[in-house]
Amino acid sequence: MGSLYLSRGRCILRQVFFGLPSMLQRHYSLDVSAQLLRTQAFIEGRWVSAASTFPVLDPATGEEIAKVSDCGTKEAQDAVNAAYKAFHLWKNHTAKERSILLRKWFDLINQHKEDLAKLITAECGKPMKESIGEMTYSASFLEWFSEEARRVYGDIVAPPAKDRKILLLKQPVGVASIITPWNFPSAMITRKVGAALAAGCTVVVKPAEDTPLSALALAELSVQAGIPPGVFNVVPCSREKTPAVGELLCTDPLVAKISFTGSTATGKILLRHAAGTVKRVSMELGGHAPFIVFDSADVDKAVAGAMVSKFRNSGQTCVCSNRFLVQSGIHDAFMEKLAKAMDAELKLGHGSEPTTTQGPLINTRAAEKLENQIADAVAQGAVIVRGGKRLEGSFMQPTLLSSVKTDMLCMQEESFGPLIPVVKFNTEQEALAIANASPVGLAGLSICAN
């Protein structure tokens, strides 16, 4: 059950949870500034309602937080047109002018850091400590690019002939489509948008359907910072409308650049869309990072590294370690200490609880995927050392598996959850062969003594 009301300019969402594990039975309030809880699209400096809405849910409870405008291709086209119109003015702002506006946006994010973090925890599920960290991270991008905006220098190149001069000017390319993921709903926007605006580009942001509130709050602060209408646009949409909106943002001839962070499968679709007009594209796609521990490692440091690398945001980061390879001589000691660390340090709960370290997965589909990986591994001989169970909703117990084989599903695809599958290896060559047997990977880590 839940209720929503306004009090002195604050939006209060109160929920009482029933039927959940005892650790989650509590009264929860989302107390944020009403100005920051925006639910309409943001196009050409105006808040725009679509013909329909879609619900944004708290992944910890399944309760509805808000109904958000469900934009379609019409709203997406309007946003592209607005960004294209604004581009011809924004690109003529001086570097100093763009720098000042980005700095104001940075200052406002810092002023509202706690409210913005509460929105992340509500719609994404991550613990407040991590959400506060994300907001610091988010703001830092705008700070950096506010300073880099003044340093978009050209070059003078030595010519091949005496009667010639070669001068290189750096100019903005135009409208950029920014398609962002749910696991860092604020930071992935400021990282991309800060760079684009600093260079003189304008943007249309399509946030993930699970986490549009963070993007819309950033839009509100962009208005307060004085960023001109049409420079920053946000078109939220439901899962059902995402394919059509994504296609338009990748095929429209007025769009010059696409930046996407998300799954490899979706990235391939967007690349195909972009190919027709040969657009500039930046892709940050799926990972399957290995974590390698050699016999010469300091076991305590290896365990500490594994805990940080795996359980941040409940394992839902693109650089999380997915495959754990431990040399046979240290394997048993590593497993014993890692299991004890999981018992001592990890606590499931709602992200608003100060003691929570592990929130829910983003939705039930994510939990089902992890369930399938664990079931597949166990069916093929893996042993559950810790966890292994799905709790209510999208909560998953942090899980440690031993006796894992390389052909198991958890070793073949990205988990994106709190699962540590451990493979025992004997030689360095064997570990490298296993680690490299993947077509994707954004990060990796090996630990051994100096």
C-alpha positions in Angstrom: 0.0 0.0 0.0 1.2 3.6 -0.5 0.1 7.2 -0.5 1.4 10.4 -2.1 0.9 14.0 -0.9 2.6 17.4 -1.0 3.9 19.2 2.1 5.6 22.6 1.9 6.9 22.1 -1.6 8.0 18.5 -0.8 6.7 15.4 -2.4 6.2 12.6 0.1 5.7 9.0 -1.0 4.9 6.8 2.0 4.8 3.1 1.7 4.2 0.3 4.3 5.5 -3.1 3.2 3.6 -6.3 4.0 4.5 -9.8 3.1 8.2 -9.1 2.6 11.1 -10.6 4.5 11.4 -9.3 8.0 14.4 -7.2 7.1 12.2 -5.1 4.7 9.1 -4.7 6.8 9.3 -0.9 7.5 7.7 2.4 6.8 9.3 4.3 3.9 9.1 7.9 2.8 10.4 9.5 -0.3 10.8 13.1 0.7 12.0 15.1 -2.2 11.4 18.6 -3.4 8.2 18.7 -5.5 10.1 20.7 -8.2 12.4 17.7 -8.7 9.8 15.1 -9.1 8.9 15.7 -12.7 6.8 13.3 -14.7 6.4 15.0 -18.1 8.7 15.0 -21.1 11.1 18.0 -21.4 11.1 19.4 -24.9 12.4 22.9 -26.0 12.4 24.1 -22.4 8.8 23.1 -21.8 7.2 20.3 -19.8 5.1 18.3 -22.2 2.5 15.6 -21.6 2.2 12.6 -23.9 -1.1 10.9 -24.8 -0.5 8.2 -22.2 1.7 7.4 -19.2 3.7 4.5 -17.8 4.4 3.6 -14.2 7.8 3.9 -12.5 8.1 1.3 -9.8 10.2 0.9 -6.7 12.1 -2.3 -7.5 12.3 -3.2 -3.8 8.5 -3.3 -3.3 6.9 -3.2 -6.7 5.0 -0.1 -5.5 4.3 2.7 -8.0 6.4 5.8 -7.4 4.9 7.9 -10.2 3.3 7.9 -13.7 5.5 9.3 -16.4 4.6 10.6 -19.9 5.0 7.7 -22.3 6.6 9.5 -25.3 6.3 8.1 -28.8 7.9 9.0 -32.1 6.0 12.3 -32.3 7.5 13.6 -29.1 10.9 12.2 -30.1 10.7 14.0 -33.4 9.6 17.2 -31.7 12.7 16.9 -29.4 15.0 16.3 -32.3 13.6 19.3 -34.2 13.9 21.5 -31.0 17.5 20.4 -30.5 18.4 21.1 -34.2 16.8 24.6 -33.9 18.7 25.3 -30.7 22.0 24.0 -32.1 22.4 26.9 -34.4 22.2 29.3 -31.4 24.1 27.2 -28.9 27.1 26.5 -31.1 27.6 30.3 -31.4 27.8 30.7 -27.6 31.4 31.4 -26.6 33.3 28.7 -24.8 33.2 30.9 -21.7 29.4 31.2 -21.8 28.9 27.5 -22.1 31.4 26.9 -19.3 29.6 29.2 -17.0 26.2 27.5 -17.6 27.6 24.1 -17.1 29.2 25.2 -13.8 25.9 26.6 -12.6 24.3 23.2 -13.4 27.1 21.5 -11.4 26.5 23.8 -8.5 22.8 23.1 -8.5 23.3 19.3 -8.6 25.5 19.6 -5.5 22.9 21.7 -3.8 20.2 19.1 -4.4 22.5 16.1 -4.1 20.5 14.4 -1.3 17.1 14.7 -3.1 18.6 13.5 -6.3 20.1 10.5 -4.5 16.7 9.7 -3.0 15.2 9.5 -6.5 18.0 7.1 -7.6 17.4 4.8 -4.6 13.6 4.9 -5.2 13.6 4.0 -8.9 16.9 2.1 -9.2 17.0 0.4 -5.7 20.7 1.0 -4.9 21.6 1.9 -1.3 21.6 5.6 -0.4 25.3 5.5 0.3 25.9 4.4 -3.3 23.3 6.9 -4.6 25.0 9.8 -2.9 28.3 8.5 -4.4 26.7 8.5 -7.8 25.5 12.1 -7.4 29.0 13.2 -6.5 30.2 11.3 -9.6 27.5 12.8 -11.7 28.3 16.4 -10.7 32.0 15.8 -11.3 31.4 15.3 -15.0 29.7 18.7 -15.3 32.5 20.3 -13.3 35.1 18.7 -15.6 33.4 19.6 -18.8 32.6 23.1 -17.6 36.4 23.6 -17.5 37.2 21.7 -20.6 34.7 23.8 -22.6 37.2 26.6 -22.5 39.9 24.3 -23.9 38.5 23.2 -27.3 41.6 24.3 -29.1 42.4 23.9 -32.7 45.8 23.0 -34.3 48.3 24.5 -36.7 49.9 21.7 -38.7 53.2 22.0 -40.6 52.3 22.1 -44.3 54.1 20.1 -47.1 54.7 23.2 -49.2 56.0 26.7 -48.3 53.1 28.6 -49.8 50.4 26.8 -47.7 49.0 26.9 -44.2 47.0 24.2 -42.5 44.7 25.2 -39.7 42.5 22.7 -37.9 39.3 24.0 -36.2 37.2 21.9 -33.9 33.5 22.4 -34.3 30.4 20.8 -32.8 28.8 18.1 -35.0 25.2 18.9 -34.2 22.4 17.1 -32.4 23.4 14.1 -30.3 21.0 11.3 -29.3 21.9 10.1 -25.8 20.5 6.7 -24.8 21.3 5.8 -21.2 21.0 2.8 -18.9 19.2 2.3 -15.6 22.1 1.3 -13.4 23.6 4.8 -13.2 20.6 6.9 -14.2 22.2 10.2 -13.4 25.9 9.7 -14.0 25.5 8.2 -17.5 23.6 11.3 -18.5 26.0 13.9 -17.2 29.0 12.1 -18.5 27.6 12.2 -22.0 25.7 15.4 -22.0 28.4 17.4 -20.3 30.8 16.6 -23.1 28.3 17.3 -25.8 27.2 20.7 -24.4 30.7 21.8 -23.7 31.6 21.2 -27.4 28.6 23.1 -28.6 26.2 20.2 -29.4 22.6 19.9 -28.3 21.1 16.7 -27.1 18.0 14.5 -26.9 18.1 12.1 -23.9 16.2 8.9 -23.9 16.5 7.5 -20.3 15.9 3.9 -19.4 12.3 3.1 -18.9 13.0 1.9 -15.3 14.6 5.1 -14.2 13.3 8.3 -16.0 12.8 10.4 -12.8 16.5 11.1 -12.4 16.8 12.4 -16.0 13.8 14.6 -15.6 15.1 16.0 -12.3 18.4 16.9 -14.1 16.3 18.7 -16.7 14.6 20.8 -14.1 18.0 21.8 -12.7 19.2 22.6 -16.3 16.4 25.2 -16.5 17.4 26.7 -13.2 21.0 26.9 -14.4 19.9 28.9 -17.4 20.7 26.4 -20.2 18.7 27.7 -23.2 15.5 25.9 -24.4 16.1 23.0 -26.8 19.7 22.5 -25.8 18.8 19.6 -23.4 15.7 17.6 -24.1 14.4 14.4 -22.3 11.9 12.0 -23.9 11.0 9.2 -21.4 9.1 6.2 -22.7 7.9 2.7 -21.7 9.5 -0.5 -22.7 6.9 -1.0 -25.4 7.7 2.3 -27.1 11.4 2.1 -26.7 12.2 0.3 -30.0 10.3 2.9 -32.1 11.7 5.9 -30.2 15.2 4.5 -30.3 15.0 3.9 -34.1 13.9 7.4 -34.7 16.7 8.8 -32.6 19.2 6.8 -34.6 17.8 7.3 -38.1 16.6 10.9 -38.2 18.8 12.9 -40.6 18.9 15.8 -38.2 20.7 13.7 -35.6 24.5 13.8 -36.2 25.8 11.7 -33.3 24.6 8.7 -31.1 25.9 7.8 -27.7 24.7 4.6 -26.1 25.5 2.7 -22.9 23.7 -0.7 -22.5 23.6 -4.3 -23.7 25.6 -5.6 -26.6 22.3 -6.9 -28.2 20.7 -3.4 -28.1 23.9 -1.8 -29.3 24.0 -4.0 -32.4 20.4 -2.9 -33.2 21.3 0.8 -32.8 24.4 0.4 -35.0 22.3 -1.0 -37.8 19.9 1.9 -37.5 22.7 4.4 -37.6 24.4 2.8 -40.6 21.7 4.1 -43.0 22.8 7.7 -42.5 26.4 6.9 -41.5 26.2 8.6 -38.2 29.0 9.0 -35.7 28.4 6.4 -32.9 29.9 5.8 -29.5 29.0 2.5 -27.8 29.7 1.2 -24.3 28.3 -2.3 -24.4 28.2 -5.4 -22.3 31.0 -6.9 -20.3 32.0 -10.3 -19.0 35.0 -9.3 -16.8 37.3 -12.0 -15.4 38.7 -11.8 -11.8 41.9 -13.9 -11.6 43.5 -14.9 -8.3 46.9 -16.6 -8.4 48.6 -18.7 -5.8 50.9 -15.9 -4.9 48.1 -13.5 -4.0 47.4 -12.1 -0.5 44.2 -13.9 0.2 42.7 -11.1 2.4 43.4 -8.5 -0.3 41.9 -10.8 -3.0 38.8 -11.3 -1.0 38.4 -7.5 -0.3 38.9 -6.9 -4.0 36.3 -9.5 -4.9 33.7 -7.9 -2.5 34.2 -4.5 -4.0 34.3 -5.6 -7.6 31.2 -7.9 -7.4 28.7 -6.4 -5.0 28.6 -2.7 -5.8 25.0 -1.9 -6.8 24.2 -5.6 -6.2 26.4 -6.6 -9.0 24.6 -4.4 -11.5 27.5 -2.5 -13.1 29.0 -2.9 -16.5 32.5 -3.4 -15.0 31.5 -5.9 -12.3 33.6 -9.0 -12.3 31.5 -11.9 -13.6 33.9 -14.8 -13.9 36.1 -15.7 -10.9 39.2 -17.8 -11.7 41.2 -19.0 -8.6 44.4 -21.0 -8.8 44.2 -24.4 -7.2 46.8 -23.8 -4.4 44.8 -20.9 -3.0 41.3 -21.9 -4.0 40.1 -23.4 -0.7 41.4 -20.6 1.5 40.0 -18.0 -0.9 36.5 -19.6 -0.8 36.5 -19.9 2.9 37.4 -16.3 3.5 35.1 -15.0 0.8 32.1 -16.8 2.2 32.8 -15.4 5.7 33.2 -11.9 4.2 29.8 -12.2 2.5 28.2 -13.3 5.8 29.7 -10.4 7.7 29.5 -7.5 5.2 26.4 -8.0 3.1 22.9 -7.1 4.2 19.8 -7.1 2.0 17.2 -4.5 2.4 15.6 -1.4 1.0 18.1 1.2 -0.2 16.8 3.8 2.2 17.9 1.7 5.2 21.3 2.9 6.4 22.5 -0.6 7.1 21.6 -1.9 3.6 24.5 -2.9 1.3 22.5 -5.0 -1.2 19.3 -3.6 -2.7 17.0 -5.4 -5.1 17.8 -6.1 -8.8 16.2 -3.6 -11.1 13.1 -5.8 -11.9 11.8 -9.3 -11.9 13.2 -10.1 -15.3 16.7 -9.5 -13.9 16.0 -11.8 -10.9 14.7 -14.5 -13.2 17.8 -14.3 -15.3 20.0 -14.9 -12.3 17.7 -17.7 -11.1 18.2 -19.4 -14.4 21.9 -19.1 -14.3 22.1 -20.6 -10.8 19.7 -23.4 -11.6 21.7 -24.2 -14.8 25.0 -24.3 -12.8 23.6 -26.5 -10.1 22.1 -28.9 -12.6 25.6 -29.3 -14.2 27.3 -30.0 -10.9 28.1 -26.5 -9.3 27.8 -26.3 -5.5 26.0 -23.4 -3.7 28.4 -22.2 -1.0 26.3 -19.2 0.0 22.9 -17.8 -1.0 21.4 -19.2 -4.1 17.8 -18.2 -3.5 15.5 -15.7 -4.9 13.5 -13.8 -2.3 10.4 -11.8 -2.7 10.1 -9.6 -5.8 13.4 -8.9 -7.4 15.6 -9.6 -4.4 18.3 -12.2 -4.8 20.6 -13.6 -2.1 24.2 -12.8 -2.8 25.4 -16.2 -4.1 28.8 -18.0 -4.2 29.2 -21.1 -6.4 32.1 -23.5 -6.4 32.9 -26.4 -8.8 31.9 -24.2 -11.7 32.7 -25.2 -15.3 33.3 -22.9 -18.2 30.4 -24.2 -20.3 27.8 -23.2 -17.7 25.4 -20.4 -18.5 26.9 -18.1 -15.8 30.3 -18.3 -17.5 28.8 -17.7 -21.0 26.7 -14.6 -20.4 26.9 -11.4 -18.2 25.1 -12.0 -14.9 24.4 -8.4 -13.8 23.6 -9.5 -10.3 25.2 -10.6 -7.0 26.5 -14.0 -8.3 30.1 -15.2 -7.8 30.9 -18.3 -9.9 34.4 -19.6 -9.1 36.4 -21.8 -11.5 39.5 -23.5 -10.2 42.5 -23.5 -12.5 46.1 -24.8 -12.4 48.3 -22.8 -14.8 48.5 -19.2 -15.9 48.0 -20.3 -19.5 44.8 -22.0 -18.5 43.5 -18.9 -16.7 44.3 -16.7 -19.6 42.6 -19.0 -22.1 39.4 -19.0 -20.0 39.5 -15.2 -19.4 39.9 -14.5 -23.1 37.2 -16.9 -24.2 34.6 -14.1 -24.5 33.6 -11.7 -27.3 32.9 -8.9 -24.8 34.6 -7.3 -21.8 35.0 -3.8 -20.5 37.2 -4.6 -17.5 39.2 -7.3 -15.8 41.3 -7.8 -12.7 44.1 -10.1 -11.7 45.5 -10.3 -8.2 49.0 -11.7 -7.2 51.8 -10.8 -4.8 54.4 -8.3 -5.8 
